């Protein structure tokens, strides 16, 4: 965790387990979806000397369905770069924020080049809670927003890790 912790401590502090809720709104502010979430965020210095940040998002709906999304990135330059079959993007602390509590994320969908997504994460002073807002764009126009409120429930992500969380699993009934 050395180089990410040294260069972007607020990003390094995301390592752990976060529980919360996602609320998706259309461009006019009407709710279109709501679900619980658990994020398992891992931060490791790889054996190759490359710092890695990976995250599994486990979404659970009231109807008993669940989806798992997995993201893996490497630290290079001034940000963590993420590239997989679904997205191409980055995450980084916002150096313009003197409180050092803001993280920005930006990515595109690999199969949809006119799609853009931007996220701002604001972390509480005690670094045990965070609030996130997503803005979704197609063809340069906003079509959706997401509001997320989360609490850090564990620092030790390894205690919550499971190999089944390292791959995408589409929304389906919980087995």
OpenMM code with the backbone's topology and positions (N, CA, C; nanometers):
from openmm import Vec3, app, unit

residues = "UNK UNK UNK UNK UNK UNK UNK UNK UNK UNK UNK UNK UNK UNK UNK UNK UNK UNK UNK UNK UNK UNK UNK UNK UNK UNK UNK UNK UNK UNK UNK UNK UNK UNK UNK UNK UNK UNK UNK UNK UNK UNK UNK UNK UNK UNK UNK UNK UNK UNK UNK UNK UNK UNK UNK UNK UNK UNK UNK UNK UNK UNK UNK UNK UNK UNK UNK UNK UNK UNK UNK UNK UNK UNK UNK UNK UNK UNK UNK UNK UNK UNK UNK UNK UNK UNK UNK UNK UNK UNK UNK UNK UNK UNK UNK UNK UNK UNK UNK UNK UNK UNK UNK UNK UNK UNK UNK UNK UNK UNK UNK UNK UNK UNK UNK UNK UNK UNK UNK UNK UNK UNK UNK UNK UNK UNK UNK UNK UNK UNK UNK UNK UNK UNK UNK UNK UNK UNK UNK UNK UNK UNK UNK UNK UNK UNK UNK UNK UNK UNK UNK UNK UNK UNK UNK UNK UNK UNK UNK UNK UNK UNK UNK UNK UNK UNK UNK UNK UNK UNK UNK UNK UNK UNK UNK".split()
positions = [
    Vec3(0.0812, -0.1193, 0.0000),
    Vec3(0.0000, 0.0000, 0.0000),
    Vec3(0.0853, 0.1253, 0.0000),
    Vec3(0.2145, 0.1083, 0.0038),
    Vec3(0.3047, 0.2194, 0.0222),
    Vec3(0.2850, 0.3375, -0.0701),
    Vec3(0.2953, 0.3162, -0.2007),
    Vec3(0.2956, 0.4327, -0.2888),
    Vec3(0.1597, 0.4994, -0.2977),
    Vec3(0.0492, 0.4265, -0.2942),
    Vec3(-0.0816, 0.4922, -0.2961),
    Vec3(-0.1025, 0.5666, -0.1639),
    Vec3(-0.0685, 0.5031, -0.0520),
    Vec3(-0.0843, 0.5692, 0.0777),
    Vec3(0.0008, 0.6960, 0.0845),
    Vec3(0.1224, 0.6919, 0.0305),
    Vec3(0.2091, 0.8095, 0.0328),
    Vec3(0.1585, 0.9213, -0.0575),
    Vec3(0.1084, 0.8862, -0.1762),
    Vec3(0.0708, 0.9869, -0.2762),
    Vec3(-0.0765, 1.0268, -0.2718),
    Vec3(-0.1644, 0.9328, -0.2318),
    Vec3(-0.3083, 0.9618, -0.2258),
    Vec3(-0.3687, 0.8958, -0.1020),
    Vec3(-0.3395, 0.9488, 0.0177),
    Vec3(-0.3863, 0.8824, 0.1397),
    Vec3(-0.5379, 0.8668, 0.1472),
    Vec3(-0.6125, 0.9600, 0.0936),
    Vec3(-0.7586, 0.9496, 0.1000),
    Vec3(-0.8080, 0.8327, 0.0140),
    Vec3(-0.7426, 0.8054, -0.0969),
    Vec3(-0.7786, 0.6901, -0.1798),
    Vec3(-0.7394, 0.5619, -0.1062),
    Vec3(-0.6223, 0.5606, -0.0450),
    Vec3(-0.5786, 0.4427, 0.0307),
    Vec3(-0.6740, 0.4121, 0.1456),
    Vec3(-0.7314, 0.5153, 0.2064),
    Vec3(-0.8246, 0.4951, 0.3171),
    Vec3(-0.9548, 0.4296, 0.2745),
    Vec3(-0.9775, 0.4164, 0.1459),
    Vec3(-1.0998, 0.3497, 0.0985),
    Vec3(-1.0914, 0.1991, 0.1175),
    Vec3(-0.9715, 0.1450, 0.1399),
    Vec3(-0.9564, 0.0008, 0.1639),
    Vec3(-1.0388, -0.0382, 0.2862),
    Vec3(-1.1187, -0.1431, 0.2703),
    Vec3(-1.2045, -0.1897, 0.3777),
    Vec3(-1.3390, -0.2304, 0.3221),
    Vec3(-1.4373, -0.2354, 0.4100),
    Vec3(-1.5726, -0.2749, 0.3722),
    Vec3(-1.6662, -0.1585, 0.4020),
    Vec3(-1.7478, -0.1252, 0.3023),
    Vec3(-1.8417, -0.0129, 0.3111),
    Vec3(-1.9824, -0.0628, 0.2856),
    Vec3(-2.0766, -0.0288, 0.3724),
    Vec3(-2.2171, -0.0633, 0.3537),
    Vec3(-2.2965, 0.0643, 0.3313),
    Vec3(-2.3936, 0.0565, 0.2396),
    Vec3(-2.4722, 0.1746, 0.2119),
    Vec3(-2.5917, 0.1488, 0.1250),
    Vec3(-2.6372, 0.2565, 0.0613),
    Vec3(-2.7536, 0.2503, -0.0255),
    Vec3(-2.7306, 0.3377, -0.1475),
    Vec3(-2.7707, 0.2849, -0.2632),
    Vec3(-2.7657, 0.3577, -0.3900),
    Vec3(-2.9078, 0.4012, -0.4245),
    Vec3(-2.9235, 0.5260, -0.4636),
    Vec3(-3.0513, 0.5781, -0.5116),
    Vec3(-3.0258, 0.6354, -0.6504),
    Vec3(-3.0895, 0.5768, -0.7517),
    Vec3(-3.0725, 0.6205, -0.8904),
    Vec3(-3.1896, 0.7104, -0.9289),
    Vec3(-3.1581, 0.8235, -0.9902),
    Vec3(-3.2579, 0.9211, -1.0319),
    Vec3(-3.2458, 0.9456, -1.1815),
    Vec3(-3.3587, 0.9727, -1.2481),
    Vec3(-3.3496, 1.0117, -1.3886),
    Vec3(-3.3058, 1.1582, -1.3957),
    Vec3(-3.2898, 1.2122, -1.5139),
    Vec3(-3.2384, 1.3485, -1.5317),
    Vec3(-3.3284, 1.4536, -1.4667),
    Vec3(-3.4565, 1.4216, -1.4478),
    Vec3(-3.5506, 1.5150, -1.3854),
    Vec3(-3.5594, 1.4962, -1.2340),
    Vec3(-3.4834, 1.4028, -1.1775),
    Vec3(-3.4806, 1.3828, -1.0335),
    Vec3(-3.5799, 1.2810, -0.9808),
    Vec3(-3.6470, 1.2066, -1.0689),
    Vec3(-3.7395, 1.1018, -1.0249),
    Vec3(-3.6628, 0.9733, -0.9940),
    Vec3(-3.6971, 0.9085, -0.8833),
    Vec3(-3.6305, 0.7839, -0.8456),
    Vec3(-3.6650, 0.6730, -0.9443),
    Vec3(-3.5600, 0.6042, -0.9933),
    Vec3(-3.5812, 0.4934, -1.0862),
    Vec3(-3.5311, 0.3607, -1.0296),
    Vec3(-3.4503, 0.3649, -0.9228),
    Vec3(-3.4033, 0.2414, -0.8606),
    Vec3(-3.3432, 0.2764, -0.7250),
    Vec3(-3.3463, 0.1756, -0.6351),
    Vec3(-3.2866, 0.1911, -0.5015),
    Vec3(-3.2445, 0.0519, -0.4570),
    Vec3(-3.1245, 0.0409, -0.4000),
    Vec3(-3.0794, -0.0889, -0.3510),
    Vec3(-2.9680, -0.0724, -0.2490),
    Vec3(-2.9523, -0.1751, -0.1663),
    Vec3(-2.8451, -0.1787, -0.0664),
    Vec3(-2.7137, -0.2148, -0.1351),
    Vec3(-2.6034, -0.1804, -0.0698),
    Vec3(-2.4721, -0.2116, -0.1275),
    Vec3(-2.3738, -0.2498, -0.0189),
    Vec3(-2.2798, -0.3314, -0.0591),
    Vec3(-2.1605, -0.3604, 0.0211),
    Vec3(-2.0437, -0.3544, -0.0754),
    Vec3(-1.9433, -0.2737, -0.0419),
    Vec3(-1.8223, -0.2640, -0.1226),
    Vec3(-1.7075, -0.3248, -0.0439),
    Vec3(-1.6339, -0.4141, -0.1097),
    Vec3(-1.5121, -0.4695, -0.0522),
    Vec3(-1.3990, -0.4090, -0.1347),
    Vec3(-1.3273, -0.3165, -0.0741),
    Vec3(-1.2224, -0.2427, -0.1440),
    Vec3(-1.0861, -0.2897, -0.0944),
    Vec3(-1.0044, -0.3385, -0.1894),
    Vec3(-0.8736, -0.3961, -0.1572),
    Vec3(-0.7632, -0.3031, -0.2069),
    Vec3(-0.6583, -0.2929, -0.1289),
    Vec3(-0.5421, -0.2143, -0.1670),
    Vec3(-0.4187, -0.2973, -0.1358),
    Vec3(-0.3387, -0.3249, -0.2398),
    Vec3(-0.2234, -0.4129, -0.2213),
    Vec3(-0.1063, -0.3675, -0.3071),
    Vec3(0.0123, -0.3873, -0.2557),
    Vec3(0.1318, -0.3746, -0.3381),
    Vec3(0.1578, -0.5133, -0.3947),
    Vec3(0.1528, -0.5247, -0.5270),
    Vec3(0.1701, -0.6550, -0.5910),
    Vec3(0.3127, -0.7034, -0.5841),
    Vec3(0.3344, -0.8333, -0.6072),
    Vec3(0.4690, -0.8893, -0.6059),
    Vec3(0.5563, -0.8302, -0.7164),
    Vec3(0.4921, -0.7718, -0.8174),
    Vec3(0.5661, -0.7083, -0.9266),
    Vec3(0.6018, -0.5639, -0.8947),
    Vec3(0.5688, -0.5179, -0.7708),
    Vec3(0.5979, -0.3815, -0.7308),
    Vec3(0.4909, -0.2821, -0.7729),
    Vec3(0.3854, -0.3290, -0.8383),
    Vec3(0.2778, -0.2413, -0.8844),
    Vec3(0.1677, -0.2363, -0.7787),
    Vec3(0.1298, -0.1159, -0.7395),
    Vec3(0.0209, -0.0996, -0.6435),
    Vec3(-0.1117, -0.1201, -0.7148),
    Vec3(-0.1981, -0.1982, -0.6522),
    Vec3(-0.3283, -0.2309, -0.7114),
    Vec3(-0.4409, -0.1917, -0.6158),
    Vec3(-0.5458, -0.1408, -0.6764),
    Vec3(-0.6691, -0.1113, -0.6051),
    Vec3(-0.7779, -0.1902, -0.6754),
    Vec3(-0.8497, -0.2740, -0.6022),
    Vec3(-0.9606, -0.3468, -0.6626),
    Vec3(-1.0809, -0.3356, -0.5716),
    Vec3(-1.1970, -0.3482, -0.6318),
    Vec3(-1.3192, -0.3309, -0.5555),
    Vec3(-1.4274, -0.4223, -0.6093),
    Vec3(-1.4980, -0.4868, -0.5178),
    Vec3(-1.6169, -0.5636, -0.5517),
    Vec3(-1.7362, -0.4901, -0.4950),
    Vec3(-1.8318, -0.4604, -0.5820),
    Vec3(-1.9567, -0.3977, -0.5397),
    Vec3(-2.0633, -0.5053, -0.5394),
    Vec3(-2.1241, -0.5279, -0.4249),
    Vec3(-2.2308, -0.6264, -0.4120),
    Vec3(-2.3598, -0.5480, -0.3895),
    Vec3(-2.4493, -0.5544, -0.4870),
    Vec3(-2.5760, -0.4823, -0.4810),
    Vec3(-2.6866, -0.5817, -0.4468),
    Vec3(-2.7753, -0.5447, -0.3543),
    Vec3(-2.8854, -0.6303, -0.3135),
    Vec3(-3.0152, -0.5500, -0.3159),
    Vec3(-3.1150, -0.6036, -0.3862),
    Vec3(-3.2444, -0.5382, -0.3988),
    Vec3(-3.3451, -0.5995, -0.3025),
    Vec3(-3.4494, -0.5260, -0.2738),
    Vec3(-3.5553, -0.5715, -0.1827),
    Vec3(-3.6266, -0.6955, -0.2352),
    Vec3(-3.6219, -0.7188, -0.3673),
    Vec3(-3.6898, -0.8359, -0.4246),
    Vec3(-3.6084, -0.9646, -0.4107),
    Vec3(-3.4928, -0.9575, -0.3417),
    Vec3(-3.4116, -1.0768, -0.3189),
    Vec3(-3.3113, -1.1062, -0.4286),
    Vec3(-3.2864, -1.0117, -0.5174),
    Vec3(-3.1851, -1.0322, -0.6205),
    Vec3(-3.0561, -0.9625, -0.5806),
    Vec3(-2.9473, -1.0079, -0.6432),
    Vec3(-2.8151, -0.9531, -0.6131),
    Vec3(-2.7322, -0.9496, -0.7404),
    Vec3(-2.6389, -0.8525, -0.7447),
    Vec3(-2.5439, -0.8403, -0.8563),
    Vec3(-2.4068, -0.8091, -0.7973),
    Vec3(-2.3022, -0.8622, -0.8584),
    Vec3(-2.1651, -0.8334, -0.8160),
    Vec3(-2.0920, -0.7709, -0.9335),
    Vec3(-2.0295, -0.6563, -0.9082),
    Vec3(-1.9433, -0.5891, -1.0073),
    Vec3(-1.8019, -0.5882, -0.9508),
    Vec3(-1.7039, -0.6121, -1.0378),
    Vec3(-1.5641, -0.6162, -0.9941),
    Vec3(-1.4822, -0.5188, -1.0783),
    Vec3(-1.3999, -0.4391, -1.0115),
    Vec3(-1.3129, -0.3416, -1.0772),
    Vec3(-1.1713, -0.3585, -1.0237),
    Vec3(-1.0744, -0.3519, -1.1113),
    Vec3(-0.9348, -0.3708, -1.0733),
    Vec3(-0.8523, -0.2628, -1.1428),
    Vec3(-0.7687, -0.1944, -1.0668),
    Vec3(-0.6874, -0.0894, -1.1267),
    Vec3(-0.5454, -0.0897, -1.0743),
    Vec3(-0.4571, -0.0231, -1.1487),
    Vec3(-0.3174, -0.0108, -1.1067),
    Vec3(-0.2827, 0.1366, -1.0905),
    Vec3(-0.1975, 0.1634, -0.9938),
    Vec3(-0.1537, 0.3001, -0.9678),
    Vec3(-0.0403, 0.3342, -1.0635),
    Vec3(-0.0599, 0.4446, -1.1369),
    Vec3(0.0423, 0.4916, -1.2309),
    Vec3(0.0292, 0.6428, -1.2423),
    Vec3(0.1409, 0.7123, -1.2242),
    Vec3(0.1380, 0.8578, -1.2350),
    Vec3(0.0632, 0.9202, -1.1192),
    Vec3(-0.0464, 0.9898, -1.1508),
    Vec3(-0.1209, 1.0617, -1.0481),
    Vec3(-0.2584, 1.0030, -1.0189),
    Vec3(-0.2834, 0.8770, -1.0648),
    Vec3(-0.4150, 0.8170, -1.0418),
    Vec3(-0.4113, 0.6654, -1.0515),
    Vec3(-0.5218, 0.6042, -1.0158),
    Vec3(-0.5406, 0.4613, -1.0347),
    Vec3(-0.6163, 0.4446, -1.1655),
    Vec3(-0.5616, 0.3655, -1.2563),
    Vec3(-0.6200, 0.3420, -1.3886),
    Vec3(-0.6922, 0.2091, -1.3889),
    Vec3(-0.8162, 0.2098, -1.4362),
    Vec3(-0.9006, 0.0903, -1.4386),
    Vec3(-0.9369, 0.0612, -1.5835),
    Vec3(-0.9152, -0.0627, -1.6251),
    Vec3(-0.9502, -0.1025, -1.7609),
    Vec3(-0.9905, -0.2491, -1.7591),
    Vec3(-1.1127, -0.2771, -1.8052),
    Vec3(-1.1592, -0.4152, -1.8149),
    Vec3(-1.2553, -0.4272, -1.9331),
    Vec3(-1.3269, -0.5361, -1.9410),
    Vec3(-1.4186, -0.5570, -2.0536),
    Vec3(-1.5341, -0.4572, -2.0552),
    Vec3(-1.5656, -0.3991, -1.9402),
    Vec3(-1.6800, -0.3095, -1.9294),
    Vec3(-1.6417, -0.1618, -1.9347),
    Vec3(-1.5367, -0.1242, -1.8596),
    Vec3(-1.5047, 0.0185, -1.8471),
    Vec3(-1.3573, 0.0471, -1.8703),
    Vec3(-1.3320, 0.1740, -1.8986),
    Vec3(-1.1973, 0.2273, -1.9106),
    Vec3(-1.1992, 0.3607, -1.8376),
    Vec3(-1.1207, 0.3727, -1.7283),
    Vec3(-1.1295, 0.4958, -1.6518),
    Vec3(-1.0213, 0.5101, -1.5472),
    Vec3(-1.0473, 0.5979, -1.4522),
    Vec3(-0.9485, 0.6331, -1.3509),
    Vec3(-1.0175, 0.6796, -1.2232),
    Vec3(-0.9400, 0.6826, -1.1138),
    Vec3(-0.9806, 0.7433, -0.9878),
    Vec3(-0.8595, 0.8129, -0.9275),
    Vec3(-0.8824, 0.9258, -0.8614),
    Vec3(-0.7716, 1.0021, -0.8024),
    Vec3(-0.8240, 1.0981, -0.6974),
    Vec3(-0.7379, 1.1320, -0.6027),
    Vec3(-0.7743, 1.2362, -0.5071),
    Vec3(-0.7705, 1.3703, -0.5804),
    Vec3(-0.8541, 1.4614, -0.5354),
    Vec3(-0.8636, 1.5929, -0.5982),
    Vec3(-0.7690, 1.6880, -0.5261),
    Vec3(-0.6580, 1.7196, -0.5895),
    Vec3(-0.5553, 1.8024, -0.5251),
    Vec3(-0.6023, 1.9456, -0.5003),
    Vec3(-0.7077, 1.9901, -0.5669),
    Vec3(-0.7582, 2.1261, -0.5471),
    Vec3(-0.8333, 2.1422, -0.4155),
    Vec3(-0.8701, 2.0329, -0.3508),
    Vec3(-0.9445, 2.0372, -0.2252),
    Vec3(-0.8474, 2.0489, -0.1084),
    Vec3(-0.8426, 2.1648, -0.0403),
    Vec3(-0.7468, 2.1810, 0.0706),
    Vec3(-0.7774, 2.0909, 0.1905),
    Vec3(-0.9008, 2.0383, 0.2004),
    Vec3(-0.9339, 1.9484, 0.3119),
    Vec3(-0.8869, 1.8062, 0.2845),
    Vec3(-0.8451, 1.7784, 0.1616),
    Vec3(-0.7975, 1.6461, 0.1208),
    Vec3(-0.9000, 1.5377, 0.1522),
    Vec3(-1.0307, 1.5671, 0.1209),
    Vec3(-1.1372, 1.4705, 0.1457),
    Vec3(-1.2190, 1.4410, 0.0206),
    Vec3(-1.1683, 1.4771, -0.0970),
    Vec3(-1.2445, 1.4580, -0.2206),
    Vec3(-1.1699, 1.3687, -0.3185),
    Vec3(-1.2441, 1.2745, -0.3753),
    Vec3(-1.1917, 1.1823, -0.4763),
    Vec3(-1.2792, 1.1985, -0.6007),
    Vec3(-1.2173, 1.1951, -0.7173),
    Vec3(-1.2914, 1.2003, -0.8436),
    Vec3(-1.2696, 1.0706, -0.9200),
    Vec3(-1.3719, 1.0319, -0.9956),
    Vec3(-1.3680, 0.9127, -1.0789),
    Vec3(-1.4249, 0.9504, -1.2145),
    Vec3(-1.3645, 0.8999, -1.3203),
    Vec3(-1.4199, 0.9210, -1.4540),
    Vec3(-1.3971, 0.7981, -1.5385),
    Vec3(-1.4991, 0.7578, -1.6175),
    Vec3(-1.4791, 0.6441, -1.7061),
    Vec3(-1.5766, 0.6455, -1.8223),
    Vec3(-1.5459, 0.5651, -1.9183),
    Vec3(-1.6347, 0.5411, -2.0318),
    Vec3(-1.6644, 0.3920, -2.0363),
    Vec3(-1.7721, 0.3569, -2.1045),
    Vec3(-1.8020, 0.2154, -2.1279),
    Vec3(-1.7319, 0.1738, -2.2563),
    Vec3(-1.6646, 0.0607, -2.2524),
    Vec3(-1.5883, 0.0116, -2.3668),
    Vec3(-1.6786, -0.0061, -2.4888),
    Vec3(-1.7982, -0.0598, -2.4693),
    Vec3(-1.8880, -0.0885, -2.5809),
    Vec3(-1.9743, 0.0313, -2.6211),
    Vec3(-1.9605, 0.1422, -2.5500),
    Vec3(-2.0463, 0.2573, -2.5745),
    Vec3(-1.9611, 0.3850, -2.5650),
    Vec3(-1.8858, 0.4186, -2.6683),
    Vec3(-1.7890, 0.5280, -2.6590),
    Vec3(-1.8489, 0.6666, -2.6326),
    Vec3(-1.9794, 0.6856, -2.6573),
    Vec3(-2.0391, 0.8166, -2.6289),
    Vec3(-2.0956, 0.8243, -2.4865),
    Vec3(-2.0668, 0.7230, -2.4055),
    Vec3(-2.1116, 0.7177, -2.2668),
    Vec3(-1.9998, 0.7707, -2.1765),
    Vec3(-2.0344, 0.8596, -2.0854),
    Vec3(-1.9390, 0.9126, -1.9869),
    Vec3(-2.0032, 0.9056, -1.8491),
    Vec3(-1.9192, 0.8830, -1.7501),
    Vec3(-1.9642, 0.8741, -1.6122),
    Vec3(-1.8625, 0.9490, -1.5275),
    Vec3(-1.9117, 1.0352, -1.4401),
    Vec3(-1.8249, 1.1087, -1.3487),
    Vec3(-1.8784, 1.0935, -1.2073),
    Vec3(-1.7874, 1.0712, -1.1134),
    Vec3(-1.8255, 1.0529, -0.9741),
    Vec3(-1.7410, 1.1424, -0.8858),
    Vec3(-1.8064, 1.2020, -0.7873),
    Vec3(-1.7352, 1.2746, -0.6832),
    Vec3(-1.7639, 1.2044, -0.5510),
    Vec3(-1.6579, 1.1750, -0.4770),
    Vec3(-1.6680, 1.1102, -0.3464),
    Vec3(-1.6183, 1.2097, -0.2425),
    Vec3(-1.7003, 1.2370, -0.1428),
    Vec3(-1.6608, 1.3242, -0.0323),
    Vec3(-1.6547, 1.2387, 0.0934),
    Vec3(-1.5396, 1.2349, 0.1554),
    Vec3(-1.5152, 1.1483, 0.2710),
    Vec3(-1.5235, 1.2323, 0.3983),
    Vec3(-1.5914, 1.1794, 0.5002),
    Vec3(-1.6038, 1.2481, 0.6289),
    Vec3(-1.4664, 1.2673, 0.6927),
    Vec3(-1.4573, 1.3647, 0.7818),
    Vec3(-1.3298, 1.3931, 0.8483),
    Vec3(-1.2725, 1.2720, 0.9196),
    Vec3(-1.3594, 1.1891, 0.9801),
    Vec3(-1.3094, 1.0708, 1.0514),
    Vec3(-1.2829, 0.9536, 0.9566),
    Vec3(-1.3125, 0.9727, 0.8273),
    Vec3(-1.2891, 0.8742, 0.7206),
    Vec3(-1.3663, 0.7437, 0.7417),
    Vec3(-1.4778, 0.7492, 0.8152),
    Vec3(-1.5613, 0.6318, 0.8413),
    Vec3(-1.6952, 0.6407, 0.7683),
    Vec3(-1.7179, 0.7481, 0.6951),
    Vec3(-1.8404, 0.7652, 0.6168),
    Vec3(-1.8029, 0.8393, 0.4895),
    Vec3(-1.8840, 0.8178, 0.3842),
    Vec3(-1.8618, 0.8914, 0.2601),
    Vec3(-1.9938, 0.9064, 0.1865),
    Vec3(-1.9980, 1.0111, 0.1079),
    Vec3(-2.1131, 1.0396, 0.0236),
    Vec3(-2.0622, 1.0533, -0.1179),
    Vec3(-2.1366, 0.9901, -0.2109),
    Vec3(-2.0919, 0.9883, -0.3495),
    Vec3(-2.2062, 1.0345, -0.4398),
    Vec3(-2.1701, 1.1038, -0.5455),
    Vec3(-2.2672, 1.1396, -0.6486),
    Vec3(-2.2099, 1.1005, -0.7836),
    Vec3(-2.2937, 1.0370, -0.8631),
    Vec3(-2.2561, 0.9987, -0.9990),
    Vec3(-2.3380, 1.0818, -1.0961),
    Vec3(-2.2770, 1.1200, -1.2059),
    Vec3(-2.3470, 1.1840, -1.3175),
    Vec3(-2.3221, 1.0993, -1.4412),
    Vec3(-2.4305, 1.0583, -1.5071),
    Vec3(-2.4250, 0.9692, -1.6228),
    Vec3(-2.4594, 1.0503, -1.7486),
    Vec3(-2.3751, 1.0412, -1.8524),
    Vec3(-2.3967, 1.1156, -1.9765),
    Vec3(-2.3947, 1.0224, -2.0971),
    Vec3(-2.4835, 1.0511, -2.1913),
    Vec3(-2.4816, 0.9878, -2.3243),
    Vec3(-2.4900, 1.0996, -2.4261),
    Vec3(-2.4032, 1.0904, -2.5263),
    Vec3(-2.4002, 1.1932, -2.6312),
    Vec3(-2.3944, 1.3337, -2.5708),
    Vec3(-2.3197, 1.3466, -2.4630),
    Vec3(-2.2976, 1.4765, -2.4008),
    Vec3(-2.4116, 1.5303, -2.3172),
    Vec3(-2.5148, 1.4499, -2.2918),
    Vec3(-2.6298, 1.4955, -2.2143),
    Vec3(-2.6517, 1.4073, -2.0925),
    Vec3(-2.6810, 1.4721, -1.9799),
    Vec3(-2.7108, 1.4011, -1.8571),
    Vec3(-2.8382, 1.3188, -1.8745),
    Vec3(-2.8329, 1.1896, -1.8362),
    Vec3(-2.9544, 1.1094, -1.8395),
    Vec3(-2.9857, 1.0450, -1.7046),
    Vec3(-2.8900, 1.0478, -1.6098),
    Vec3(-2.9145, 0.9829, -1.4808),
    Vec3(-2.8174, 1.0360, -1.3769),
    Vec3(-2.8596, 1.0329, -1.2505),
    Vec3(-2.7735, 1.0639, -1.1368),
    Vec3(-2.7878, 0.9505, -1.0356),
    Vec3(-2.6829, 0.9304, -0.9569),
    Vec3(-2.6887, 0.8323, -0.8495),
    Vec3(-2.6364, 0.8991, -0.7228),
    Vec3(-2.7066, 0.8765, -0.6134),
    Vec3(-2.6687, 0.9297, -0.4819),
    Vec3(-2.6389, 0.8096, -0.3931),
    Vec3(-2.5236, 0.8104, -0.3281),
    Vec3(-2.4821, 0.6971, -0.2460),
    Vec3(-2.4331, 0.7495, -0.1109),
    Vec3(-2.4822, 0.6886, -0.0042),
    Vec3(-2.4348, 0.7181, 0.1300),
    Vec3(-2.3827, 0.5880, 0.1891),
    Vec3(-2.2597, 0.5909, 0.2418),
    Vec3(-2.1969, 0.4677, 0.2908),
    Vec3(-2.1252, 0.4911, 0.4234),
    Vec3(-2.1156, 0.3827, 0.4993),
    Vec3(-2.0434, 0.3815, 0.6254),
    Vec3(-1.9404, 0.2705, 0.6192),
    Vec3(-1.8214, 0.2992, 0.6680),
    Vec3(-1.7166, 0.1969, 0.6721),
    Vec3(-1.7446, 0.1054, 0.7903),
    Vec3(-1.7679, -0.0225, 0.7598),
    Vec3(-1.8037, -0.1180, 0.8640),
    Vec3(-1.6865, -0.2066, 0.9058),
    Vec3(-1.5788, -0.2066, 0.8265),
    Vec3(-1.4600, -0.2857, 0.8621),
    Vec3(-1.3387, -0.2317, 0.7871),
    Vec3(-1.2245, -0.2322, 0.8537),
    Vec3(-1.0987, -0.1958, 0.7881),
    Vec3(-1.0346, -0.3168, 0.7212),
    Vec3(-1.0577, -0.4336, 0.7781),
    Vec3(-0.9953, -0.5571, 0.7296),
    Vec3(-1.0785, -0.6186, 0.6175),
    Vec3(-1.0540, -0.5762, 0.4953),
    Vec3(-1.1300, -0.6272, 0.3812),
    Vec3(-1.1081, -0.7770, 0.3606),
    Vec3(-0.9902, -0.8266, 0.3951),
    Vec3(-0.9585, -0.9679, 0.3708),
    Vec3(-1.0532, -1.0607, 0.4472),
    Vec3(-1.1017, -1.0178, 0.5610),
    Vec3(-1.1941, -1.0998, 0.6394),
    Vec3(-1.3296, -1.1155, 0.5700),
    Vec3(-1.3590, -1.0282, 0.4739),
    Vec3(-1.4873, -1.0310, 0.4028),
    Vec3(-1.4715, -1.0767, 0.2576),
    Vec3(-1.3485, -1.1045, 0.2181),
    Vec3(-1.3229, -1.1369, 0.0787),
    Vec3(-1.3632, -1.2798, 0.0463),
    Vec3(-1.3885, -1.3018, -0.0815),
    Vec3(-1.4330, -1.4320, -0.1292),
    Vec3(-1.3986, -1.4346, -0.2781),
    Vec3(-1.3409, -1.5427, -0.3294),
    Vec3(-1.3066, -1.5491, -0.4724),
    Vec3(-1.4258, -1.5243, -0.5653),
    Vec3(-1.5477, -1.5545, -0.5195),
    Vec3(-1.6651, -1.5324, -0.6048),
    Vec3(-1.6921, -1.3834, -0.6261),
    Vec3(-1.6279, -1.2975, -0.5481),
    Vec3(-1.6463, -1.1530, -0.5625),
    Vec3(-1.5518, -1.0924, -0.6660),
    Vec3(-1.4651, -1.1742, -0.7252),
    Vec3(-1.3646, -1.1231, -0.8179),
    Vec3(-1.4075, -1.1317, -0.9643),
    Vec3(-1.5335, -1.1598, -0.9877),
    Vec3(-1.5871, -1.1667, -1.1240),
    Vec3(-1.7253, -1.1027, -1.1266),
    Vec3(-1.7630, -1.0553, -1.2443),
    Vec3(-1.8958, -0.9981, -1.2627),
    Vec3(-2.0014, -1.1080, -1.2541),
    Vec3(-2.1042, -1.0845, -1.1762),
    Vec3(-2.2185, -1.1751, -1.1664),
    Vec3(-2.3437, -1.0915, -1.1845),
    Vec3(-2.4143, -1.1090, -1.2968),
    Vec3(-2.5313, -1.0248, -1.3239),
    Vec3(-2.6417, -1.0444, -1.2195),
    Vec3(-2.7318, -0.9480, -1.2177),
    Vec3(-2.8420, -0.9511, -1.1215),
    Vec3(-2.9229, -1.0800, -1.1369),
    Vec3(-2.9380, -1.1503, -1.0245),
    Vec3(-3.0124, -1.2753, -1.0237),
    Vec3(-3.0568, -1.3045, -0.8800),
    Vec3(-3.1481, -1.3990, -0.8634),
    Vec3(-3.1904, -1.4341, -0.7276),
    Vec3(-3.0717, -1.4821, -0.6440),
    Vec3(-3.0749, -1.4488, -0.5167),
    Vec3(-2.9696, -1.4926, -0.4258),
    Vec3(-2.9855, -1.6409, -0.4014),
    Vec3(-2.8773, -1.7160, -0.4224),
    Vec3(-2.8826, -1.8619, -0.4074),
    Vec3(-2.8730, -1.9031, -0.2625),
] * unit.nanometer
topology = app.Topology()
chain = topology.addChain("A")
for resn in residues:
    res = topology.addResidue(resn, chain)
    for name in ("N", "CA", "C"):
        topology.addAtom(name, app.Element.getBySymbol(name[0]), res)
